[in-house]
């Protein structure tokens, strides 16, 4: 009987633990590399449209505050995610300044949002938003090559803006 009580208590706490999308809410700034170039990036995650969606706004380039950057291009993208329970797929869409619209399928745990994306054409990839034990965030992006293998093209480490 004590084991059953402990199991019920653990499940109750686990069910109340915020999932990654909720834990990502707020403003983040970071540095890293995208396509071999050093970048300073900003990420904003917030509930929008009466709480029906979570919007992830990402940007880097000349209008991002900070020291001079090696990257000569400004880039901005927005993703809109529907709510997704732990371990279940949720849908989303990505729009960016390069004109891409990507369909997103994602799952989340308490410390990670894992997204797979594709365009109407043939490009496909995946992104991982992993919350670090120290409260930081590491975002890693991969693109699928013609051989079917994934190749990392971006990694940015963020800190939450207070």
Backbone as numpy.savetxt, mean C-alpha at the origin, in Angstrom:
# Nx Ny Nz CAx CAy CAz Cx Cy Cz
-11.32 -26.91 29.88 -12.12 -25.71 29.88 -11.27 -24.44 29.88
-10.18 -24.35 30.68 -9.36 -23.14 30.65 -8.78 -22.85 29.26
-8.46 -23.90 28.49 -7.93 -23.68 27.14 -9.00 -23.05 26.27
-10.23 -23.49 26.40 -11.33 -22.93 25.63 -11.52 -21.45 25.97
-11.44 -21.10 27.24 -11.58 -19.71 27.67 -10.45 -18.86 27.07
-9.22 -19.37 27.09 -8.09 -18.64 26.51 -8.26 -18.47 25.00
-8.73 -19.50 24.33 -8.93 -19.43 22.89 -10.00 -18.39 22.55
-11.10 -18.39 23.27 -12.16 -17.40 23.03 -11.64 -15.99 23.30
-10.88 -15.82 24.36 -10.32 -14.49 24.67 -9.36 -14.04 23.57
-8.51 -14.94 23.10 -7.57 -14.60 22.01 -8.31 -14.22 20.75
-9.32 -15.01 20.36 -10.10 -14.71 19.16 -10.82 -13.38 19.29
-11.28 -13.05 20.47 -11.96 -11.77 20.69 -11.00 -10.61 20.49
-9.79 -10.72 21.00 -8.78 -9.66 20.82 -8.37 -9.58 19.36
-8.14 -10.73 18.72 -7.74 -10.75 17.32 -8.80 -10.13 16.44
-10.06 -10.38 16.74 -11.15 -9.82 15.93 -11.23 -8.31 16.07
-10.76 -7.77 17.19 -10.82 -6.33 17.42 -9.56 -5.62 16.94
-8.52 -6.34 16.59 -7.28 -5.73 16.12 -7.51 -5.05 14.79
-7.07 -3.80 14.64 -7.27 -3.13 13.35 -6.47 -3.80 12.24
-7.08 -3.85 11.06 -6.41 -4.41 9.90 -5.51 -3.37 9.27
-4.70 -3.81 8.30 -3.68 -2.95 7.71 -4.24 -1.65 7.16
-5.33 -1.69 6.38 -5.84 -0.45 5.79 -6.18 0.58 6.87
-6.76 0.12 7.96 -7.08 1.02 9.06 -5.80 1.53 9.74
-4.84 0.67 9.94 -3.58 1.06 10.59 -2.74 1.98 9.70
-2.96 1.91 8.37 -2.21 2.77 7.45 -2.77 4.19 7.38
-3.97 4.40 7.90 -4.58 5.72 7.78 -3.67 6.79 8.36
-3.55 7.89 7.61 -2.72 9.01 8.02 -1.77 9.41 6.91
-0.82 10.25 7.27 0.16 10.76 6.31 1.52 10.17 6.62
2.24 9.78 5.55 3.56 9.16 5.67 4.53 9.86 4.72
5.79 9.97 5.11 6.84 10.44 4.20 7.99 9.44 4.26
8.68 9.31 3.12 9.75 8.33 3.10 10.72 8.54 1.97
11.74 7.69 1.98 12.76 7.70 0.93 12.97 6.28 0.45
13.46 6.18 -0.77 13.73 4.87 -1.32 14.15 4.98 -2.76
13.87 3.94 -3.53 14.23 3.92 -4.95 13.05 3.43 -5.78
12.85 4.09 -6.92 11.86 3.66 -7.90 12.55 3.65 -9.25
12.55 2.49 -9.88 13.20 2.30 -11.18 14.65 2.78 -11.16
15.34 2.48 -10.05 16.76 2.78 -9.93 17.09 4.22 -9.55
16.07 5.05 -9.33 16.31 6.44 -8.97 15.91 6.68 -7.51
16.72 7.47 -6.81 16.39 7.84 -5.44 15.17 8.75 -5.45
14.25 8.52 -4.52 13.04 9.34 -4.42 12.73 9.67 -2.97
12.08 10.81 -2.80 11.39 11.16 -1.55 9.92 11.08 -1.89
9.16 10.39 -1.08 7.77 10.13 -1.42 6.84 10.49 -0.26
5.59 10.73 -0.63 4.52 10.96 0.34 3.41 9.97 0.07
2.79 9.51 1.15 1.67 8.60 1.07 0.61 9.09 2.04
-0.62 9.22 1.57 -1.75 9.61 2.42 -2.80 8.51 2.30
-3.26 8.00 3.42 -4.29 6.96 3.43 -5.44 7.47 4.27
-6.66 7.48 3.66 -7.81 8.03 4.37 -9.11 7.40 3.87
-10.11 7.38 4.75 -11.45 6.96 4.39 -12.08 8.09 3.58
-12.78 7.73 2.49 -13.45 8.72 1.65 -14.83 8.20 1.25
-15.62 9.08 0.66 -16.94 8.75 0.13 -17.79 8.07 1.20
-17.98 8.81 2.30 -18.82 8.36 3.41 -18.31 7.05 4.02
-16.99 6.86 3.99 -16.38 5.68 4.59 -16.52 4.40 3.79
-17.02 4.50 2.58 -17.22 3.30 1.75 -15.91 2.81 1.11
-14.94 3.71 0.98 -13.66 3.39 0.34 -12.51 3.93 1.18
-11.36 3.31 1.01 -10.11 3.85 1.55 -9.30 4.32 0.35
-8.90 5.59 0.37 -8.09 6.14 -0.72 -6.64 6.18 -0.28
-5.79 5.66 -1.13 -4.35 5.71 -0.94 -3.81 6.67 -1.99
-3.21 7.79 -1.57 -2.64 8.78 -2.49 -1.13 8.75 -2.34
-0.45 8.51 -3.44 1.00 8.35 -3.46 1.57 9.37 -4.42
2.70 9.99 -4.04 3.35 10.90 -4.98 4.83 11.05 -4.66
5.59 11.33 -5.69 6.99 11.72 -5.52 7.34 12.64 -6.68
8.42 13.37 -6.52 8.85 14.29 -7.58 9.12 15.67 -7.03
9.17 16.63 -7.94 9.62 17.97 -7.59 8.76 18.70 -6.58
7.45 18.37 -6.51 6.60 19.08 -5.56 6.54 18.41 -4.19
7.32 17.34 -3.98 7.41 16.72 -2.67 8.51 17.44 -1.89
8.18 17.98 -0.70 9.18 18.73 0.05 10.39 17.88 0.44
11.52 18.54 0.61 12.73 17.85 1.03 13.92 18.26 0.19
15.05 17.60 0.42 16.27 17.94 -0.32 16.11 17.62 -1.81
17.01 18.13 -2.64 16.92 17.87 -4.08 16.86 16.37 -4.37
16.12 16.03 -5.40 15.93 14.65 -5.78 16.65 14.33 -7.08
16.99 13.08 -7.28 17.61 12.64 -8.52 16.56 12.36 -9.59
15.29 12.18 -9.17 14.24 11.82 -10.09 13.67 13.08 -10.73
13.69 13.16 -12.05 13.30 14.37 -12.75 11.81 14.43 -13.07
11.07 13.39 -12.76 9.66 13.32 -13.14 8.79 13.35 -11.89
7.69 14.10 -11.98 6.69 14.06 -10.92 5.75 12.90 -11.22
5.32 12.23 -10.18 4.41 11.11 -10.34 3.40 11.13 -9.21
2.16 10.83 -9.54 1.13 10.73 -8.53 0.16 9.63 -8.92
-0.29 8.88 -7.93 -1.27 7.83 -8.16 -2.23 7.75 -7.00
-3.47 7.34 -7.31 -4.50 7.14 -6.29 -5.06 5.74 -6.44
-5.23 5.05 -5.33 -5.93 3.77 -5.31 -7.16 3.92 -4.43
-8.23 3.29 -4.82 -9.46 3.26 -4.04 -9.76 1.80 -3.72
-9.76 1.47 -2.42 -10.02 0.10 -1.98 -11.37 0.03 -1.29
-12.12 -1.04 -1.56 -13.31 -1.33 -0.78 -12.87 -2.00 0.51
-13.75 -2.05 1.48 -13.42 -2.72 2.74 -13.20 -4.20 2.47
-12.18 -4.77 3.10 -11.95 -6.20 2.94 -11.60 -6.81 4.29
-12.37 -7.82 4.70 -12.10 -8.49 5.97 -10.78 -9.27 5.92
-10.28 -9.62 7.06 -9.02 -10.37 7.16 -9.04 -11.60 6.26
-7.99 -11.73 5.46 -7.80 -12.90 4.65 -8.71 -13.02 3.43
-9.66 -12.11 3.29 -10.56 -12.16 2.14 -10.13 -11.12 1.11
-10.38 -11.42 -0.14 -10.00 -10.50 -1.21 -10.90 -9.27 -1.19
-10.32 -8.14 -1.53 -11.10 -6.93 -1.71 -10.69 -6.32 -3.05
-11.57 -5.53 -3.59 -11.34 -4.95 -4.92 -10.85 -3.52 -4.79
-10.20 -3.06 -5.84 -9.75 -1.68 -5.88 -9.43 -1.26 -7.29
-9.18 0.04 -7.43 -8.77 0.59 -8.72 -7.66 1.60 -8.46
-6.73 1.67 -9.39 -5.58 2.58 -9.33 -5.64 3.49 -10.54
-5.37 4.77 -10.33 -5.30 5.77 -11.40 -4.04 6.58 -11.18
-3.27 6.90 -12.25 -2.05 7.68 -12.03 -1.79 8.67 -13.15
-0.77 9.50 -12.92 -0.44 10.57 -13.86 0.18 10.07 -15.16
0.51 8.80 -15.24 0.97 8.22 -16.50 -0.21 7.78 -17.37
-1.42 7.91 -16.81 -2.63 7.55 -17.54 -3.06 6.10 -17.34
-2.40 5.37 -16.45 -2.76 3.98 -16.22 -3.98 3.87 -15.31
-4.84 2.94 -15.62 -5.93 2.51 -14.76 -5.68 1.04 -14.51
-5.55 0.68 -13.25 -5.22 -0.70 -12.92 -6.33 -1.29 -12.05
-6.64 -2.53 -12.29 -7.59 -3.27 -11.46 -6.78 -3.93 -10.34
-7.27 -3.80 -9.12 -6.55 -4.31 -7.95 -7.36 -5.39 -7.26
-6.69 -6.44 -6.86 -7.23 -7.46 -5.97 -6.28 -7.51 -4.78
-6.80 -7.37 -3.57 -5.93 -7.28 -2.41 -6.46 -8.12 -1.25
-5.56 -8.47 -0.36 -5.90 -9.08 0.92 -5.12 -8.34 1.98
-5.61 -8.43 3.22 -4.90 -7.75 4.30 -4.91 -8.60 5.56
-3.90 -8.33 6.37 -3.80 -8.87 7.72 -3.67 -7.66 8.62
-3.29 -7.87 9.87 -3.13 -6.72 10.76 -1.89 -5.90 10.41
-0.90 -6.50 9.75 0.33 -5.75 9.47 0.72 -5.68 8.00
-0.17 -6.15 7.07 0.22 -6.10 5.67 -1.00 -6.02 4.76
-0.87 -5.17 3.74 -1.81 -5.13 2.64 -1.05 -5.65 1.43
-1.53 -6.72 0.82 -0.89 -7.31 -0.36 -1.82 -7.13 -1.55
-1.36 -6.39 -2.56 -2.19 -6.09 -3.73 -1.58 -6.67 -4.99
-2.42 -7.24 -5.81 -2.02 -7.63 -7.16 -2.78 -6.74 -8.11
-2.11 -6.25 -9.17 -2.74 -5.30 -10.07 -2.43 -5.64 -11.51
-3.30 -5.14 -12.38 -3.09 -5.33 -13.82 -3.78 -4.21 -14.56
-3.27 -3.94 -15.76 -3.89 -2.95 -16.63 -4.77 -3.67 -17.64
-5.53 -2.89 -18.39 -6.35 -3.48 -19.44 -5.46 -4.15 -20.49
-4.21 -3.66 -20.60 -3.25 -4.29 -21.52 -2.65 -5.51 -20.86
-1.37 -5.66 -20.97 -0.73 -6.87 -20.46 0.08 -6.67 -19.20
0.30 -5.43 -18.75 1.16 -5.23 -17.58 0.47 -5.68 -16.30
1.22 -6.39 -15.48 0.71 -6.87 -14.20 1.82 -6.75 -13.17
1.43 -6.65 -11.92 2.42 -6.55 -10.86 1.78 -6.76 -9.51
2.56 -6.46 -8.49 2.06 -6.57 -7.13 2.75 -5.54 -6.26
2.07 -5.17 -5.19 2.59 -4.20 -4.22 2.31 -4.74 -2.83
3.26 -4.49 -1.93 3.11 -4.93 -0.55 3.35 -3.74 0.36
2.39 -3.49 1.25 2.47 -2.43 2.25 2.61 -3.13 3.59
3.85 -3.18 4.10 4.12 -3.92 5.33 4.44 -2.96 6.47
3.65 -3.07 7.54 3.88 -2.24 8.72 4.97 -2.91 9.55
6.04 -2.16 9.80 7.20 -2.69 10.53 6.91 -2.69 12.03
7.62 -3.54 12.78 7.43 -3.58 14.24 7.67 -2.24 14.91
8.52 -1.38 14.33 8.80 -0.07 14.93 7.74 0.97 14.57
6.69 0.57 13.84 5.63 1.50 13.46 5.83 2.14 12.11
6.99 1.90 11.47 7.23 2.42 10.13 6.49 1.58 9.09
6.72 1.92 7.85 6.04 1.25 6.74 7.02 1.03 5.61
7.02 -0.17 5.04 7.86 -0.46 3.87 6.91 -0.86 2.74
7.01 -0.11 1.61 6.20 -0.41 0.43 7.13 -0.93 -0.65
6.83 -2.12 -1.15 7.64 -2.74 -2.20 6.74 -3.03 -3.39
7.24 -2.71 -4.59 6.48 -2.92 -5.83 7.27 -3.82 -6.77
6.55 -4.73 -7.44 7.13 -5.62 -8.43 6.30 -5.54 -9.71
6.92 -5.80 -10.84 6.22 -5.91 -12.12 6.52 -7.30 -12.69
5.52 -7.89 -13.36 5.71 -9.21 -13.94 6.38 -9.05 -15.31
7.49 -9.75 -15.51 8.20 -9.72 -16.78 7.56 -10.64 -17.80
8.04 -10.55 -19.03 7.54 -11.40 -20.11 7.73 -12.88 -19.80
8.73 -13.19 -18.95 8.99 -14.59 -18.58 8.07 -15.08 -17.46
7.20 -14.19 -16.97 6.26 -14.57 -15.91 6.78 -14.34 -14.50
8.07 -14.01 -14.38 8.66 -13.76 -13.06 8.48 -12.30 -12.65
8.38 -12.08 -11.34 8.26 -10.72 -10.80 9.64 -10.12 -10.59
9.77 -8.84 -10.91 11.01 -8.09 -10.73 10.69 -6.85 -9.89
11.42 -6.66 -8.79 11.21 -5.49 -7.94 11.61 -4.23 -8.69
10.75 -3.20 -8.67 11.11 -1.94 -9.30 11.00 -0.76 -8.34
10.50 -0.98 -7.15 10.41 0.13 -6.20 10.35 -0.35 -4.77
11.00 0.42 -3.90 10.94 0.15 -2.46 11.15 1.48 -1.74
10.17 1.83 -0.91 10.24 3.08 -0.15 9.94 2.74 1.31
10.75 3.29 2.20 10.56 3.13 3.64 10.01 4.44 4.19
8.87 4.35 4.88 8.14 5.54 5.36 8.14 5.63 6.87
7.96 6.86 7.34 7.69 7.15 8.74 6.39 7.94 8.77
5.60 7.71 9.78 4.34 8.43 9.93 4.60 9.89 10.29
3.87 10.79 9.67 3.96 12.21 9.99 3.05 12.46 11.18
3.56 13.05 12.21 2.78 13.32 13.42 1.86 14.49 13.24
